[in-house]
Amino acid sequence: MAILRVGLVIVWVVGVACSSSKSANPDGGGGGSVGSGGADPNGGAAGSNGGAVGSGGLGDSGGTIGNDASVGDLDGSTAEVFVDPGTALCPTTGPIMPGTSAKPLPDDVEVVGSVNSASSVRFVAASDTAFFWSDQKTIHRVDASSGADTVILDRSTAGNSMQGLAVDGDTVYFGEAGIMKAFGVGKVAATGGTATTIVPGNSMWQVTVADGDIYYYDAGLQEIGRAPVAGGTPQILVRDVDPAGPIAVANGYVYFVHPRVNFTQANVLRVPITGMAPPSTSPDVLLMPVGAEVVAPGDHFKADGVAADQTTLYFDDDNRVMMVPLAGGTATKIYQAPDKPGNFGSTETTRIGFVLPAKGKVYWTTDAGRCPDVMWSSSDGSSVGSRVHGVFAPGGLAANATHLYFLSGGMQLLRIPL
């Protein structure tokens, strides 16, 4: 079972960072860690963290990276965010080559295998025995021991689109959108077999599983619902919503960012899992949906959704990694990414990718160049650093009980021990 106990691993992967990068020292030198604290609503110097699961994705394309920006590692060293290509994890050409016992890859990185797809990887998930990924038409299982890739569901002839992925035990759950007999919210054995529909529909996105129920977003009806994984009548929790990225289930609530793009305001919202949405009275999903309450306001430009552990909700807010207690309170900042050089001498905002809590740490990626770091914070947020230094286009974060999995360039599957 995936390590997230309050909502299973779901990941949306979009784009690949492809700008050049530069650093004086890719491995980092001496230094200290980022300071702790911060209770300001707009973020402090650091925040906290937790230990379950969330989601991840690849960075967007960027401009040329040329400046050096460092942050403190958890071990007290200083890690450079931007590195020169031509290193073991950032080859100038070709794939990352597996390490050997005599010469392992830096930062405990292992190459698990390749991800071969005619289209881009869209979603990823992990169990204790396998890593799962989907493109537009197929769902694959990569064995955690052998790295063998097996197609467990092939919808190439249906003409539909996979729109969500989650795993719980020996079952994979997915969303499929389309008009050609789409499964809607469906499930299939983790080793493959005949898929079945749980909730019918032709625009089902963003699925997650918690405590025997599957939660989903119906983009056609613009509502979030839940249903027993064994099947049954769905319960509509909230209407008139347009969430950005994955949703999370924790502490008796469904959390999501609304709306998908900024209008007058964008917020992290929640609704109780026992809620019953009234009939829609609004023609505009950009307004506050009935029955939802604001957890945290923010910019949320190109938000990548939310993730939670047993005590804390995490989310990306433009160039910041944010956290807020599930019990309520003010959102605080764990990390703010430095700007990156843009075109013609300008600067651009460095966007945070998906944020993933796992085993007492919080992990995230950025679009800070061709080979940015996979970053992390300690369990209380008092230290922020680089867990993997200078890896080619990292994204697609997922975790099980032992490892953090991530994609490199959308084509290779890597992992590190938690």
N, C-alpha and C positions, 0 to 999 in steps of 0.2 A: 504493500500500500504506500502511496506517496506520503511524504513526511507531513504534509499539511493536514492537520486534524480538524480544522474548522472550515474547510473549503478546499477542494482538491486542486492540484497543480493545473493551471491553464495558462497558456502563453500565446500572445499574438506577436508575430514576427513581421516587421515591415521595413523594407529597405536595407541598404548596406552602406556603412561609412566608407567613403572612397577618396578623401582628400589626402594629400601627402602630409608627412609629419617630420618632426625634428626634435632632437634632444641632445644635450651634452653628455648625458650619462643614462643609458636605458635601464641600468640596474639600480640606480639611486645611490646616494652617498650617505653620510651621517646626517642626523637631523632629529627632530622631535615629532610628537604627535599633535594633531589639532586639538585645541582646547575644548573643554566640556562646558555644559550648561546651556542656557538659552531658553527663556520662557516667553519671549516676545511673540505676539500673534503672527508676525511676519517672519519668524524664524530667529533662533539664537545661534550661538557658535556651534553647537552640536546638540544632538538629541539622544534618543534611545533606540531600542531595537528589540528583536524578539527571536523566536525560533520555530517557524513553521514554513509555509510555502506561499508563493505568489506567482509571479509571472515575469516574462522577460521578452526582449525584442532587440532587433538590430537598429543601429543608429541611422539617421538620415545622411544623405550625401552632404558634404561640407566643402569649404574652401581650403586653401593651402595653409597648413599649420607650420608655423616657424618659430614660435616663442616657446620658452621653457616655463612650465608651471608645476610646482611640486606640492605634495601634501605628505603628512606624516604617516608612516606605516605603523601598524600595531606593535611591531617589534622595536620601534624607535628610530628606524632608518627613514630616509627621505626617498620617495618614489617620484620619478618623473612621469608626467602624464603623457607627454609627447615624445616619441622615440623615432630614431632613424630606421627605415626599412633595412632588411638584410640580416636580421637576427633570427634565432631559431623559431620564435613565435611570430615573427613578422618578415617572412621571406620576400625578397624582391620579386620573384616569380615562383609559380608553382605552389603546391600545398605545403603545409607544415609537416615535416617528416617526423615519424615516431622517434622517441628517445630510446636509448639502450641502457642496460644496467651499468655500463661503463660511462655513458654520457647521457644522463636523463635530461628531459626538457626542464627549463627553469620553472620555479614556483610549483613543483609537483604536478605539472600538467601532463595528462595522458591523452594520446590520440585514440579515440574509441573506434572511429570509422568515418566513412564518407557518407554524405547525404546527396543522393543523385535524384534530381527531379527536373522534369521538362519545364516546370514553372517554379516560382519561388516558394520556399517553406513558409507556411502561414501560421501554424500553431505547433507547440511542443508540450510534452508532459513526461513525467517520470514516475516509475514505480520502483520497488526495491530490487527488481530483477531486470528491468528493461527501460529503455528510453523510447518514447513514441513521438512521431512527427507526422504532419499532414501538409500536403500541398493542396492545390485546388480540387483534385480529383481522387486522391488516394490517402490512406492512412498506413503508416509503416511502424514496425516494431524492430528496434535494434537491441539485440541481446547484450546485457551489461557485461557479461563475461567474455563472449567470443566476438562481439561486434557485428555479428551476422544481421543483415537487414532483410526483413520479411514483410511483404505487403499483406496486411490483414484485412483490408477492405479496398476494393477497386471500383470506383464509380465513373471511370473514364467514359463509358458509353452513355451515361445518364444525362450529361450536359448540365449538371448542377454544380454547386460550389460548396466546399467544406467551410464552415464558419465558426467552428469551436471545437475544443478537444479537452478531455479530462479523463483521468484514470483513477479507479478505486478498486483495489484488490485485483481480481482476475477479469475485470470488465473495463472496456474503454467506452466512453460516452462522447458523442459528437453532435454538432449542429450541421444540418445540410440545408441550403437554400436553393430554390429553383422551382420550375414549374413542371419538370419531367419526373413525376412520381418521387419527389424528394422524401427522404426519411423524416425530415423535420428534426425533432430531437430524437436521436436514436442511440442504440448501444450494440456492441459486438464483443465477443470474447477476446481477451487480450492476445490470444494466440491465433485469432482469425476464426472465421466461420460465417454463419448467416446473421446478418444484421436485422434488427427489429426496431419498430417505431415505438417510442414512449409517448411523445406528444406530437400529433400531426401538425404540419404547417409548411409553408414554402419560404419563410424568411427567418429561420431560427438561427440566432447567433449566440456566442458567449455563454457556454455551459459550464457549470461547476456543480460538484456533488458534495453533500454534507448530510450525515446522519440519516441515510436511506432515502433522501430526496434529491432530485435534480432541479437545479435552478437555471433559468434560461432567459434570454431577451428575444422577444418576437419583434423584429424590426418592421414587419409589415403592419402590425397592430400597435406598435410602439408601447409595449407593455412588458413588464418582468413578471414571470410566473414560476411556480414550482409544481412538481408532481412526484409521486412515489416512483423510484427507479423500476419497480415491478410493473408500473403502468397504473393508470387511473385518471380520474377527472382532474385537470390542472386547476390550481388556485391562483388567481391573478392578484399579485401583491400591490402593484402600482401601475398606473396608466400615464400616457402623455409624457413618456421619457425617451431620451436619445442618448444612452450612456456611451462614454468614451472608453474603449478597451474593456478588459475583463472586469467582472463583478466579483465580489468576495462575500462569503457568508461566515459570520462570526458573532458570538455573544447574543444570539437570538435576532440578528438583523441581517439584511442584505445591504451592502454598501456599494456605491457606484458614483462615478463622476458624471454630472449632467449640467449643461448639454455637451454634445460631442465637440462642438466648436463654440468659441466665445461669442456671446451676444451682448446682453447688458451685464450679465454676471454668470459665472460658472462655479459650482460648488461640489464638494463631496457630500453626498446625501445618504440617508439610510431610511429603510422602512422595515417594520417588524416582520419576521417570517410567518407570523400568524395573522398578518393583516389581510383585509379583504378590500380591494380597491373599489370605490364607487364607480358608476358609469362615467365615461369621459364627458367632461363639460367644456373642454378647452380645444380650440382648433389649432393651437400653437404649442408645440412641445418645448419651446424655448422658455416658457413660463414655469413657475414652480409647480411641480406635480402635487396633486391633492394627496395628503397622507404622508408625505416625505418630510423629513426634518434635516436641517443643515448640520453637518458634522464639522466641516471646515470650509471657509471660503478660500479662493485662490485665483491665480491667473489661469492655470491649467491649459495653457496654449499647447495644442497637440497632445493632450493628456493620454497616458498609456494605461489608465485604469488604476485599480487599487489591489492591495494584498494585505493579509492579516495573519498574525499568530494568535496565541491565546489571550493576549492582553492589549495588543497594539495594532492600529491600522497604519499602513504605510502607503504613500502615493508620491508620484512625481508631480512637481509643480513648476513647469517651464525649466529653469536651470537649477532647481532645488530638489533635494530629497527630503520629504516631510514625514512626520509621524504625529499621531494623536491617540490618546488612550481610548480604548473601546468603552471604558466606563464614562467617558466624557471629559472635556477639558479643552485647553487651547492647543492648537497645532503648533509644533515647534520644528525648527530646521535641523536636520542632521548634517547636510552638506550643501554647499552652493558651488557650482562649477564655474571656473574662471572663463571669461570670454576667450574666443579664439580669433585669430586673424582672418579677415575676409578678403574680398577682392579689392584691388586698388587702394590698399593701405587701410581699409576699414576694419572694424571688428564685428564679429557675429556672436550671438548667444549660443553657448554650448548647451544642447538639450540633454536632459536626463532620459534614459530609456526606461524600461520596466524595472521595478524594484521588487526584490525577492527576499523575504525573511526566511532563514533556514538555520536550525540548530544553534540558536543563540547569537547569530550574526545577521546582518542585513547586507545584501549584495545588490549592485546596480552597474549598469553600463552607461556610457555617454557617447555622443557623436563627435568627440574631440579629436578628429583626425583619422587617418588611415589605420593606425594601430594604437588605439587608446588602451587604458588599463581597465581591468575588471576590478571594481572597487568594493570596499566593505567598511562596515563600522562594527565596533564591539557591541556587546549585548546592551550596554547602557548608553551607547552613543558617545562615550567620552573620548573615543579615538576614531579617527577616520584615516583610511590608508588604501593602498593598492594591493589587492590580493594576487592578481596576475598582471605583470608588467608588460606593456607594449605588445598586445596580441592583435592579430589582423582581424578587424571588423567583428568584435565580439557581440553576441546577442543570443536570443532564444534561451533565456535562463530557465532551468527547471531543477528540482532537487528531490532526492529520496533520503533515506535515513543515513546514508554514508557519503554521498557525493553531490557536488554541484555540477550539473551538465550545462554546456553552452555551445553554441555554434560559432564557427569562425568563417566569415565570409559567406554565410548561408550554405556552405557546402561541406564543411568538416565538423564532426562532433568531437568535442573535447570534454574533459572532466578534471576536477580537482577534488581531493578529499575534504570533507567538511571538518 
